Amino acid sequence: MQHKMLRSISTLMILSTLFSFPVAGNLPKPPAITPLEDDITVTASASQTSDNPDEYFNPNAKQETPPSGLIAVLPNTIEPNQPRLEKMVDANLVLPGDTAHYSITLVNNAPQTTTYIVRDSIPENTSYIPGSATGGLVYVKENHELLGSIELQAEGMSIVPDTLYGYLSLPELDVDPPFLPQPCPNNNCDDSAIALSGFDFFFYGQPVSDLIWSTNGYLQVGTQISNITSAHQELPDPEAPNNLIAPLWMDLDLENCSSSTSATGWYRGYVTDGTYDYYVFEWKEAALKNDPESCFSFQVWIKRGSDEIWFAYGPQTGAVEAATVGIENLDGSAGDSYYFNGTGSAPINGSSLKVVRNDSQAIFTYDLLIDADIGQDVINLVEATNTNNGIVMQASTIVQVGERIYLPTVMR
């Protein structure tokens, strides 16, 4: 499990209840909070002791690929990450005979590997400077254009040290009514899972409305878990389960911690800091299976309407050894293991991590000789065509051709 230290925080608002935070250390006391409704629903639950655990959770199931163009129909939702094209020039005012240096940046932050055709038309009142093109662009004299083709990998994600608010235990907040633990399916808190619906965030560029919440320290994006008792893996791994957000994936039991308090269990909250709203999942005092002396507390924070996710780690009474801290995409073809079975940095009390997006990009540059007369504009347009869907992106620059005016220096 994972542990997170309380850091300085601004106003936090529990969306389902009104509360104020206890003061820890030198943290300032937050002002009053306004409650909001929680719109998440439990759609199914099962455990290894269920009469028919596969009624909702199929051991051989893979998550389905979302329909093309699907956008979550919930408030505060943003579009999935899209490719972008940018163009810059090193001067906006030049003289005839000057050289202008151009740069083009093509970013593929979409979930598919894509080949782009890049075409940059050279303005008639300029001349291409031979040999100046970089990034794979080739000058085609007959068409007076620069042409190139490049394949950019799908958007990736990784885990890095980063802090939001740290580990803020939900049952320890001064709330009326207080946060209560989630009942375990069939009263079994070992190898159990709950299906939840109504979320509004993005993961690997796709909208998310459904999650599987496992007692074994991970969330699975989608509606079907492939195996309640599956052993933790080094991510990515094409073997099920896939589509994972795993703050501390290990074989856990939420009831058998030898140092447990009355707050032992798993909790879910919906909170706001006054600016952004967050879904919070907490595993509190979860014991390592067959080792009640090793207990872990940790959380996942997900910013609503975004792809920003944090892992926060609280107190622990054992060492993290056989475990996975990581993420994985829909089919297990991409992901990141921040920690796996002794490799990497094991989370400790006060640790904080963030899931970040790694865009794939290409940069092209070239130089043009300005042949235009004073008073003319040099307008330059670049296009990048997505060969997967035919969509064309455009970007342009304008350079003015004029006289530079030098003011005399006045000595006093």
RORODO-44094 format. One record per residue (C-alpha): residue in one letter; x, y, z. Coordinates in steps of 0.05 Angstrom, whole numbers, plus 5000, padded with zeros to 4 digits. Layout:
% residues N
@r->a, x->X, y->Y, z->Z
...
END
This chain:
% residues 412
@r->m, x->5000, y->5000, z->5000
@r->q, x->5020, y->5070, z->4995
@r->h, x->5028, y->5126, z->5045
@r->k, x->5023, y->5200, z->5038
@r->m, x->5044, y->5257, z->5084
@r->l, x->4998, y->5315, z->5096
@r->r, x->5022, y->5374, z->5056
@r->s, x->4999, y->5446, z->5056
@r->i, x->4929, y->5449, z->5030
@r->s, x->4879, y->5499, z->5008
@r->t, x->4805, y->5493, z->5019
@r->l, x->4779, y->5422, z->5011
@r->m, x->4706, y->5409, z->5000
@r->i, x->4674, y->5342, z->5007
@r->l, x->4622, y->5340, z->4953
@r->s, x->4574, y->5297, z->4992
@r->t, x->4582, y->5328, z->5061
@r->l, x->4600, y->5392, z->5097
@r->f, x->4664, y->5390, z->5138
@r->s, x->4726, y->5425, z->5160
@r->f, x->4796, y->5395, z->5163
@r->p, x->4833, y->5380, z->5228
@r->v, x->4898, y->5418, z->5233
@r->a, x->4961, y->5376, z->5226
@r->g, x->5029, y->5405, z->5242
@r->n, x->5033, y->5476, z->5216
@r->l, x->4977, y->5469, z->5165
@r->p, x->4929, y->5528, z->5166
@r->k, x->4857, y->5513, z->5183
@r->p, x->4815, y->5514, z->5119
@r->p, x->4752, y->5557, z->5116
@r->a, x->4681, y->5530, z->5114
@r->i, x->4662, y->5482, z->5058
@r->t, x->4600, y->5478, z->5013
@r->p, x->4572, y->5408, z->5003
@r->l, x->4555, y->5379, z->4934
@r->e, x->4521, y->5314, z->4913
@r->d, x->4558, y->5250, z->4897
@r->d, x->4532, y->5220, z->4831
@r->i, x->4571, y->5154, z->4832
@r->t, x->4530, y->5090, z->4835
@r->v, x->4549, y->5018, z->4853
@r->t, x->4528, y->4974, z->4796
@r->a, x->4554, y->4906, z->4819
@r->s, x->4599, y->4872, z->4870
@r->a, x->4630, y->4803, z->4879
@r->s, x->4683, y->4766, z->4920
@r->q, x->4718, y->4700, z->4917
@r->t, x->4665, y->4673, z->4965
@r->s, x->4607, y->4694, z->4921
@r->d, x->4559, y->4639, z->4900
@r->n, x->4572, y->4660, z->4828
@r->p, x->4630, y->4709, z->4827
@r->d, x->4632, y->4709, z->4751
@r->e, x->4560, y->4734, z->4746
@r->y, x->4589, y->4804, z->4741
@r->f, x->4664, y->4791, z->4735
@r->n, x->4686, y->4749, z->4677
@r->p, x->4754, y->4714, z->4689
@r->n, x->4770, y->4715, z->4615
@r->a, x->4742, y->4783, z->4597
@r->k, x->4780, y->4840, z->4566
@r->q, x->4754, y->4911, z->4571
@r->e, x->4719, y->4934, z->4509
@r->t, x->4748, y->4989, z->4466
@r->p, x->4705, y->5052, z->4473
@r->p, x->4666, y->5071, z->4410
@r->s, x->4704, y->5119, z->4364
@r->g, x->4693, y->5191, z->4384
@r->l, x->4659, y->5174, z->4450
@r->i, x->4658, y->5232, z->4499
@r->a, x->4633, y->5226, z->4570
@r->v, x->4566, y->5262, z->4575
@r->l, x->4577, y->5292, z->4644
@r->p, x->4589, y->5363, z->4668
@r->n, x->4659, y->5393, z->4668
@r->t, x->4683, y->5344, z->4615
@r->i, x->4741, y->5360, z->4568
@r->e, x->4755, y->5330, z->4500
@r->p, x->4804, y->5271, z->4496
@r->n, x->4874, y->5292, z->4479
@r->q, x->4882, y->5312, z->4406
@r->p, x->4942, y->5320, z->4360
@r->r, x->4966, y->5391, z->4349
@r->l, x->5008, y->5430, z->4300
@r->e, x->5048, y->5493, z->4317
@r->k, x->5091, y->5539, z->4274
@r->m, x->5138, y->5595, z->4294
@r->v, x->5186, y->5643, z->4260
@r->d, x->5245, y->5678, z->4293
@r->a, x->5224, y->5749, z->4271
@r->n, x->5160, y->5785, z->4255
@r->l, x->5194, y->5844, z->4219
@r->v, x->5248, y->5834, z->4167
@r->l, x->5283, y->5871, z->4110
@r->p, x->5289, y->5847, z->4038
@r->g, x->5349, y->5799, z->4036
@r->d, x->5342, y->5777, z->4108
@r->t, x->5338, y->5703, z->4128
@r->a, x->5278, y->5678, z->4168
@r->h, x->5284, y->5615, z->4210
@r->y, x->5220, y->5573, z->4215
@r->s, x->5204, y->5516, z->4264
@r->i, x->5145, y->5468, z->4262
@r->t, x->5124, y->5425, z->4321
@r->l, x->5077, y->5366, z->4310
@r->v, x->5050, y->5332, z->4373
@r->n, x->5012, y->5266, z->4375
@r->n, x->4980, y->5263, z->4443
@r->a, x->4924, y->5218, z->4418
@r->p, x->4918, y->5144, z->4438
@r->q, x->4936, y->5117, z->4369
@r->t, x->5003, y->5112, z->4334
@r->t, x->4995, y->5156, z->4272
@r->t, x->5032, y->5173, z->4208
@r->y, x->5028, y->5246, z->4186
@r->i, x->5042, y->5277, z->4118
@r->v, x->5073, y->5346, z->4129
@r->r, x->5069, y->5396, z->4072
@r->d, x->5096, y->5468, z->4078
@r->s, x->5084, y->5513, z->4018
@r->i, x->5141, y->5562, z->4007
@r->p, x->5113, y->5633, z->3995
@r->e, x->5125, y->5662, z->3926
@r->n, x->5162, y->5722, z->3954
@r->t, x->5215, y->5678, z->3988
@r->s, x->5268, y->5628, z->3968
@r->y, x->5285, y->5563, z->4004
@r->i, x->5357, y->5561, z->4029
@r->p, x->5384, y->5494, z->4005
@r->g, x->5404, y->5444, z->4059
@r->s, x->5370, y->5482, z->4116
@r->a, x->5311, y->5434, z->4126
@r->t, x->5314, y->5386, z->4185
@r->g, x->5269, y->5332, z->4215
@r->g, x->5260, y->5295, z->4150
@r->l, x->5231, y->5351, z->4107
@r->v, x->5252, y->5349, z->4034
@r->y, x->5248, y->5409, z->3986
@r->v, x->5207, y->5394, z->3924
@r->k, x->5229, y->5447, z->3873
@r->e, x->5173, y->5433, z->3823
@r->n, x->5119, y->5448, z->3875
@r->h, x->5159, y->5500, z->3913
@r->e, x->5144, y->5463, z->3978
@r->l, x->5175, y->5423, z->4035
@r->l, x->5147, y->5353, z->4042
@r->g, x->5156, y->5299, z->4095
@r->s, x->5124, y->5238, z->4127
@r->i, x->5132, y->5216, z->4199
@r->e, x->5103, y->5164, z->4245
@r->l, x->5090, y->5186, z->4317
@r->q, x->5077, y->5136, z->4372
@r->a, x->5013, y->5137, z->4412
@r->e, x->5011, y->5180, z->4474
@r->g, x->5045, y->5147, z->4533
@r->m, x->5038, y->5155, z->4608
@r->s, x->5086, y->5146, z->4665
@r->i, x->5091, y->5156, z->4740
@r->v, x->5135, y->5209, z->4773
@r->p, x->5143, y->5237, z->4843
@r->d, x->5093, y->5294, z->4853
@r->t, x->5048, y->5320, z->4908
@r->l, x->4976, y->5345, z->4907
@r->y, x->4953, y->5346, z->4980
@r->g, x->4985, y->5283, z->5007
@r->y, x->4950, y->5229, z->5046
@r->l, x->4886, y->5258, z->5076
@r->s, x->4850, y->5200, z->5108
@r->l, x->4775, y->5207, z->5094
@r->p, x->4750, y->5175, z->5159
@r->e, x->4794, y->5222, z->5199
@r->l, x->4763, y->5285, z->5171
@r->d, x->4716, y->5323, z->5216
@r->v, x->4654, y->5309, z->5175
@r->d, x->4580, y->5306, z->5195
@r->p, x->4560, y->5254, z->5176
@r->p, x->4628, y->5221, z->5175
@r->f, x->4656, y->5180, z->5118
@r->l, x->4638, y->5107, z->5129
@r->p, x->4676, y->5047, z->5101
@r->q, x->4650, y->5013, z->5039
@r->p, x->4618, y->4946, z->5059
@r->c, x->4656, y->4887, z->5029
@r->p, x->4618, y->4841, z->4982
@r->n, x->4590, y->4781, z->5021
@r->n, x->4625, y->4809, z->5083
@r->n, x->4691, y->4786, z->5053
@r->c, x->4746, y->4838, z->5049
@r->d, x->4796, y->4791, z->5017
@r->d, x->4797, y->4787, z->4940
@r->s, x->4734, y->4827, z->4930
@r->a, x->4714, y->4881, z->4880
@r->i, x->4659, y->4932, z->4868
@r->a, x->4636, y->4961, z->4801
@r->l, x->4622, y->5036, z->4801
@r->s, x->4592, y->5081, z->4748
@r->g, x->4584, y->5156, z->4737
@r->f, x->4656, y->5181, z->4734
@r->d, x->4681, y->5237, z->4690
@r->f, x->4756, y->5235, z->4674
@r->f, x->4804, y->5210, z->4621
@r->f, x->4855, y->5153, z->4620
@r->y, x->4902, y->5141, z->4562
@r->g, x->4863, y->5192, z->4521
@r->q, x->4796, y->5157, z->4530
@r->p, x->4736, y->5180, z->4571
@r->v, x->4722, y->5140, z->4634
@r->s, x->4654, y->5131, z->4667
@r->d, x->4662, y->5062, z->4698
@r->l, x->4713, y->5033, z->4747
@r->i, x->4725, y->4967, z->4783
@r->w, x->4750, y->4979, z->4854
@r->s, x->4790, y->4920, z->4881
@r->t, x->4809, y->4906, z->4953
@r->n, x->4877, y->4886, z->4926
@r->g, x->4901, y->4958, z->4916
@r->y, x->4881, y->4977, z->4846
@r->l, x->4827, y->5007, z->4802
@r->q, x->4809, y->4977, z->4734
@r->v, x->4779, y->5022, z->4681
@r->g, x->4716, y->4990, z->4651
@r->t, x->4658, y->4947, z->4673
@r->q, x->4689, y->4877, z->4677
@r->i, x->4746, y->4852, z->4720
@r->s, x->4782, y->4793, z->4689
@r->n, x->4801, y->4757, z->4753
@r->i, x->4786, y->4776, z->4825
@r->t, x->4846, y->4737, z->4852
@r->s, x->4897, y->4752, z->4797
@r->a, x->4969, y->4760, z->4821
@r->h, x->5003, y->4828, z->4812
@r->q, x->5043, y->4838, z->4748
@r->e, x->5099, y->4880, z->4722
@r->l, x->5063, y->4931, z->4678
@r->p, x->5051, y->4934, z->4621
@r->d, x->5031, y->4862, z->4610
@r->p, x->4983, y->4838, z->4555
@r->e, x->4956, y->4785, z->4602
@r->a, x->4891, y->4804, z->4639
@r->p, x->4876, y->4845, z->4679
@r->n, x->4889, y->4907, z->4637
@r->n, x->4870, y->4981, z->4639
@r->l, x->4896, y->4989, z->4709
@r->i, x->4909, y->5045, z->4759
@r->a, x->4950, y->5010, z->4813
@r->p, x->4974, y->5051, z->4873
@r->l, x->4994, y->4988, z->4910
@r->w, x->4973, y->4922, z->4877
@r->m, x->4986, y->4864, z->4924
@r->d, x->4946, y->4810, z->4959
@r->l, x->4911, y->4849, z->5014
@r->d, x->4859, y->4836, z->5067
@r->l, x->4821, y->4897, z->5093
@r->e, x->4801, y->4864, z->5159
@r->n, x->4861, y->4829, z->5189
@r->c, x->4911, y->4885, z->5206
@r->s, x->4939, y->4871, z->5276
@r->s, x->4945, y->4946, z->5290
@r->s, x->4878, y->4964, z->5260
@r->t, x->4833, y->5019, z->5287
@r->s, x->4759, y->5028, z->5283
@r->a, x->4770, y->5063, z->5217
@r->t, x->4801, y->5003, z->5181
@r->g, x->4771, y->4990, z->5112
@r->w, x->4763, y->5022, z->5044
@r->y, x->4731, y->5089, z->5031
@r->r, x->4708, y->5131, z->4972
@r->g, x->4699, y->5206, z->4972
@r->y, x->4684, y->5263, z->4924
@r->v, x->4719, y->5327, z->4944
@r->t, x->4737, y->5396, z->4918
@r->d, x->4791, y->5446, z->4935
@r->g, x->4746, y->5503, z->4914
@r->t, x->4773, y->5502, z->4843
@r->y, x->4776, y->5429, z->4821
@r->d, x->4737, y->5368, z->4841
@r->y, x->4769, y->5301, z->4857
@r->y, x->4748, y->5228, z->4864
@r->v, x->4785, y->5197, z->4923
@r->f, x->4794, y->5123, z->4936
@r->e, x->4826, y->5099, z->5001
@r->w, x->4851, y->5033, z->5027
@r->k, x->4862, y->5043, z->5102
@r->e, x->4902, y->4995, z->5145
@r->a, x->4899, y->4939, z->5094
@r->a, x->4939, y->4878, z->5116
@r->l, x->4983, y->4837, z->5072
@r->k, x->4950, y->4769, z->5063
@r->n, x->4973, y->4721, z->5117
@r->d, x->5016, y->4776, z->5149
@r->p, x->4973, y->4818, z->5196
@r->e, x->5035, y->4855, z->5221
@r->s, x->5045, y->4887, z->5153
@r->c, x->4991, y->4940, z->5142
@r->f, x->4986, y->4996, z->5091
@r->s, x->4944, y->5059, z->5080
@r->f, x->4942, y->5095, z->5013
@r->q, x->4897, y->5133, z->4966
@r->v, x->4883, y->5150, z->4893
@r->w, x->4863, y->5222, z->4875
@r->i, x->4832, y->5234, z->4806
@r->k, x->4816, y->5304, z->4782
@r->r, x->4748, y->5305, z->4751
@r->g, x->4744, y->5324, z->4677
@r->s, x->4819, y->5312, z->4666
@r->d, x->4872, y->5258, z->4661
@r->e, x->4909, y->5279, z->4724
@r->i, x->4917, y->5224, z->4776
@r->w, x->4957, y->5222, z->4841
@r->f, x->4977, y->5166, z->4889
@r->a, x->4983, y->5185, z->4962
@r->y, x->5014, y->5141, z->5016
@r->g, x->5000, y->5141, z->5091
@r->p, x->5024, y->5100, z->5151
@r->q, x->5050, y->5030, z->5141
@r->t, x->5075, y->4978, z->5189
@r->g, x->5111, y->4933, z->5140
@r->a, x->5157, y->4939, z->5080
@r->v, x->5131, y->4941, z->5009
@r->e, x->5164, y->4881, z->4974
@r->a, x->5122, y->4837, z->4929
@r->a, x->5077, y->4891, z->4898
@r->t, x->5063, y->4933, z->4836
@r->v, x->5057, y->5009, z->4833
@r->g, x->5038, y->5024, z->4762
@r->i, x->4990, y->5038, z->4705
@r->e, x->4970, y->5003, z->4642
@r->n, x->4928, y->5017, z->4580
@r->l, x->4869, y->4979, z->4550
@r->d, x->4905, y->4920, z->4519
@r->g, x->4968, y->4918, z->4561
@r->s, x->5011, y->4945, z->4504
@r->a, x->5033, y->5007, z->4542
@r->g, x->5042, y->5026, z->4615
@r->d, x->5092, y->5038, z->4670
@r->s, x->5115, y->5002, z->4733
@r->y, x->5143, y->5054, z->4781
@r->y, x->5157, y->4996, z->4829
@r->f, x->5154, y->4921, z->4820
@r->n, x->5180, y->4867, z->4867
@r->g, x->5240, y->4906, z->4892
@r->t, x->5256, y->4943, z->4828
@r->g, x->5243, y->5018, z->4831
@r->s, x->5226, y->5061, z->4891
@r->a, x->5179, y->5029, z->4940
@r->p, x->5127, y->5078, z->4969
@r->i, x->5134, y->5097, z->5042
@r->n, x->5094, y->5139, z->5091
@r->g, x->5092, y->5208, z->5060
@r->s, x->5106, y->5187, z->4988
@r->s, x->5066, y->5220, z->4933
@r->l, x->5065, y->5203, z->4859
@r->k, x->5030, y->5229, z->4797
@r->v, x->5009, y->5196, z->4731
@r->v, x->5034, y->5242, z->4675
@r->r, x->5024, y->5243, z->4600
@r->n, x->5084, y->5233, z->4553
@r->d, x->5069, y->5263, z->4486
@r->s, x->5103, y->5239, z->4422
@r->q, x->5127, y->5297, z->4379
@r->a, x->5170, y->5317, z->4320
@r->i, x->5204, y->5383, z->4305
@r->f, x->5221, y->5408, z->4235
@r->t, x->5261, y->5471, z->4218
@r->y, x->5283, y->5507, z->4155
@r->d, x->5306, y->5576, z->4131
@r->l, x->5278, y->5622, z->4077
@r->l, x->5310, y->5681, z->4041
@r->i, x->5263, y->5741, z->4041
@r->d, x->5253, y->5765, z->3969
@r->a, x->5192, y->5808, z->3984
@r->d, x->5190, y->5883, z->3976
@r->i, x->5180, y->5931, z->4034
@r->g, x->5107, y->5935, z->4053
@r->q, x->5092, y->5863, z->4035
@r->d, x->5074, y->5807, z->4083
@r->v, x->5105, y->5737, z->4079
@r->i, x->5049, y->5688, z->4097
@r->n, x->5071, y->5617, z->4107
@r->l, x->5023, y->5557, z->4116
@r->v, x->5039, y->5486, z->4138
@r->e, x->4991, y->5427, z->4137
@r->a, x->4996, y->5359, z->4172
@r->t, x->4949, y->5304, z->4147
@r->n, x->4931, y->5247, z->4194
@r->t, x->4933, y->5185, z->4150
@r->n, x->4889, y->5146, z->4199
@r->n, x->4828, y->5190, z->4188
@r->g, x->4846, y->5242, z->4135
@r->i, x->4840, y->5301, z->4183
@r->v, x->4884, y->5360, z->4163
@r->m, x->4914, y->5407, z->4215
@r->q, x->4941, y->5476, z->4195
@r->a, x->4986, y->5528, z->4225
@r->s, x->5013, y->5593, z->4196
@r->t, x->5060, y->5651, z->4207
@r->i, x->5061, y->5723, z->4182
@r->v, x->5125, y->5763, z->4174
@r->q, x->5123, y->5837, z->4156
@r->v, x->5174, y->5866, z->4109
@r->g, x->5191, y->5937, z->4127
@r->e, x->5245, y->5986, z->4147
@r->r, x->5277, y->5985, z->4215
@r->i, x->5276, y->6053, z->4248
@r->y, x->5334, y->6070, z->4294
@r->l, x->5323, y->6126, z->4344
@r->p, x->5382, y->6171, z->4359
@r->t, x->5415, y->6165, z->4427
@r->v, x->5408, y->6228, z->4468
@r->m, x->5467, y->6241, z->4514
@r->r, x->5456, y->6283, z->4576
END
